[in-house]
């Protein structure tokens, strides 16, 4: 990176470190932080959508639908999240390939599960065998996003389901008294009022989502955990210009600090949002704000 | 091979008793259920030991955080912030590599790099921090009348804490603490995926479940088995904690007893 980096053996400590931290692999390491932030940016709205849909299904008046919704919420919350991550990556991959296989190769007559192998025709492979590297990476990343969204959607569904029930009953009765249909009541009265009740749970969920991002590593994405392990391991002079001992501890300390800082920033931001939303609301928080402003 | 034989061979495989080699091909349902169940021994071990030992540290931390003295409050606040603000997964990795580099200098840290001790310590500190935050919240919401009554009786210091504050704190914190316990048990599944090696393939339930999923390339059998075990474990935890809750609230009239509202919606 810097001009003095041509011969690392001769440098003093500070310069050596500056050169070391700007090698090509370290730049990939820094890029993987963007990957984590990207995952958060994509997953949060998608999971919110899953959650909203889940909550709507769970409070449906058609019994089987409501059972499906409630089962979705209950099962995902009853089992360790990591088990879901490991499960869905393979299951989703196989499901996609199975569907494509059925659509693309209708005249294939061998069974798909042959002993311990999962065999689909060449055209149904995902991504295609001859696809470039970035397609593989994007595919892996999208599988991760879908998995995260399914798991966190269930948590969000639980929060939104509770928030919908927390909206004062009188509000809904008023809407009914005005002759609104069930659908109108839902969209015009229930949904706008629900958010302030859902926000504490959702902000909690955001914190949890941040802390779940290192599990990307288990989904086979080259994320910050992967790079920290790679870069921190002992390097001998034979393979690199910057030999060092086992520094993985320091790399993970760095990740720890990154997450602490991120959590702290999120906390401050969410407090601000909550302050905005409670302004003028008929809740305990809004009341406290009103009194504070008067005093 | 009959299923009974399989249970004899693999029932205690996760702690090194029984058949040395894991099954390699033609996996039967019985083998999967037995081995994954055998792995649950580790999940229960980590969960129970960390929970019981963490309970005491959590109480101390909660009291320290509520203390008016800055010298006590600040360290407790930082401890809780560090362990609650960072992912458990990263804590496991950091702990493992920390013990690894300590081991290279002091041989006495040898045991710390194996999961049974090293991961247990990380889990212990982690659950202590989460529980301390719960207990701290409960300490703040102890009814004023309770402490005033203790003052009126002339109770101070340790007896006041032991006989008035602590039981009330537990009573208030118990539903949230039950959630924490459930999630601690779920968190134990992370251990063998976060640096700590499974020596001689003695791993926890998820370790065996992913072993089968890798070997058969069929996730639809081992993971539902694992899920079933964890749901059973969760029900046991809820049962035990519910019994303790009933005992903590036994002086209240039946109607006024706080219903346990379980909302396990936190993961780390």
Interface residues (C-beta under 8 A of the other chain):
Chain A: X75 X77 X78 X79 X80 X81 X82 X83 X86 X87 X90 X91 X94 X113 X116 X117 X118 X155 X158 X159 X162 X201 X204 X205 X208 X210 X211 X212 X213 X214 X215 X217 X218 X225 X228 X229 X232 X246 X248 X249 X252 X253 X255 X256 X259 X260 X263 X264
Chain B: X25 X81 X82 X85 X86 X87 X88 X89 X90 X91 X93 X94 X97 X98 X100 X101 X104 X186 X187 X189 X190 X193 X206 X209 X210 X213 X215 X216 X217 X218 X219 X220 X223 X226 X227 X230 X231 X234 X263 X264 X265 X266 X267 X268
